[in-house]
Structures are given as C-alpha cells and as structure tokens.
Amino acid sequence: MTEGQLRLLGLGARAGSLTIGTNGVRAALQRGDLALVVVAKDVSGRTQQKVLRLAQAKGIRCLSGPTAVALGRALGRASVQAVGVRDAHLAAGIIGEAEPVNARRT
C-alpha cells in the first residue's frame, strides 16, 4: 500500500468514512455498508478467517495494507488489523496499486 493510499485512509478516518477494527468491519460487511476492506499484512489467522471470507462472500474487494502497527498509525491508533471503507468514492481512490489479499503468497 502506498503512502498516498495511507493518507487517503487517514482522511477517511477524519471524515468518519471508515469502520475501524475487526468486529466493526464484520458487522458493516453483514449490513452491506462497505465498498472496500483493507487488512494488515500481518493479520492474524482468526481475523483473516472472519473478515476475508465474509468480504469475499459479499463480493467486497479486499486489499493488503501495511503492518497492523503502520495501519493503526495512519489512522491515529495503536494497531489496526482491519479497516472498512464505507464511501465508494474514497474506496475508488484507495484501490490504485495495492495488492489484493487473494493474490498474496504465503
């Protein structure tokens, strides 16, 4: 994820256009409120199972972000494993060059 994409996430946080945290992202996915999900590249297996499966089932694109600490720092938090973007225009601006989670190699 680029610095520009992280800045857009930070702007989205300040604008109230994000859902931050695994539980909130899961709930927003279940309601159909998200246009994009960003997960930390060091996401736990449990979070991966909870968030990514649900996002894929709902047809919501998932992007791999930086580490949880770096993602949290961009959002003014200590550590964040998952972020949901509610605004479709913001999501379109963030998508850019980020590597889809599905394409990650383990």
WOSULWO-V759248 format. One record per pair of residues at least 24 apart in sequence whose ideal C-beta (glycine too) atoms are under 6 Angstrom apart, sorted by the first residue. I is the first residue (numbers start at 1). GAP is how many residues later the second one is. If there is no record, write none. Layout:
I|GAP + I|GAP
This chain:
1|64 + 1|65 + 1|97 + 5|89 + 5|91 + 6|68 + 8|85 + 8|86 + 9|65 + 10|64 + 12|78 + 13|62 + 17|69 + 17|70 + 17|73 + 18|65 + 18|67 + 19|65 + 20|60 + 20|63 + 22|25 + 22|59 + 22|60 + 25|26 + 25|57 + 25|59 + 26|24 + 28|56 + 29|25 + 29|26 + 29|29 + 33|53 + 34|26 + 34|50 + 34|52 + 35|50 + 35|53 + 35|56 + 36|25 + 36|49 + 36|55 + 37|25 + 37|47 + 38|25 + 38|27 + 38|45 + 39|43 + 40|25 + 40|27 + 40|28 + 40|31 + 40|41 + 42|25 + 42|26 + 43|38 + 47|34 + 51|31 + 62|39 + 63|35 + 64|35 + 64|37 + 64|40
